[in-house]
Amino acid sequence: MTYSLTWFLRPFTILGKYSLLIFHAFVSPDDFRTYRKNTFNQMMRIGVESIPIVALAAAFSGAVTTVQVSYQLVSVFLPATVIGSVVAPSMILELGPVVTGFILAGRVGARIAAELGTMRVTEQIDALEAMGLNSISYLIAPRILAGIIMFPMLYVAACAIGIGGGITVANLGGYLTTQEFVQGAQDFFRPFDPYFGLSKAFVFGFIITSVSCYMGYFTAGGAEGVGKSTTQAAVMSCVFILIADLVLAVTLL
């Protein structure tokens, strides 16, 4: 009975610890200038250093989507411009933010969890506390802020590169011309679509960095614990991205 009650209450305990961690990360008496350099460093590591892998994933996503749409939809009854009508909104609404989120959950989320987890098991976090620094604010706030700032920028880049990859394959494969692709994209373009995609990017950036910080900060068990936290950070980030994706779609669309 006691074990069952503990198992039932465990998700609420985790949620409470997570909420308190995020609260204390941003409600700090310390001057933000103390963390400015750390924030810019995290922006470089989370955003700039992630551009190559995000660009590669986005380019191939746009290219593959173009080929599949041309295979499934283009016929004598439908114009070739339907390819642009499907590929561009798909990148803006779904593929751009979700593929980018999955890529960064593995690259950024795992790295954050490994860094903080290693600092925890080697007692570096305890040393920061002994020096008088608020370890939660110093380690977590810059990473979350960097994620919230840089993920939307990566999303914009992913959308542009993905659509560009689709146009390139459409031209090289002889499916349609650039003008036809752009015309199809314009015919079904809705001004709200980019705002919806950006809202996803903000939410996904917060989810990945905050979940990874939580997993890393509360690591225990030495090297094995660091490995476990790293894996859990990547997996849980992907799970919460899918949940948030559905919630945002149902709420905003």
Secondary structure, 3 states (H helix, E strand, C coil): CHHHHHHHHHHHHHHHHHHHHHHHHHCCCCCHHHHHHHHHHHHHHHCHHHHHHHHHHHHHHHHHHHHHHHHHCCECCECCCHHHHHHHHHHHHHHHHHHHHHHHHHHHHHHHHHHHHHHHHCCHHHHHHHCCCCHHHHHHHHHHHHHHHHHHHHHHHHHHHHHHHHHHHHHHCCCCCHHHHHHHHHHCCCCHHHHHHHHHHHHHHHHHHHHHHHHHHCCCCHHHHHHHHHHHHHHHHHHHHHHHHHHHHHHHC
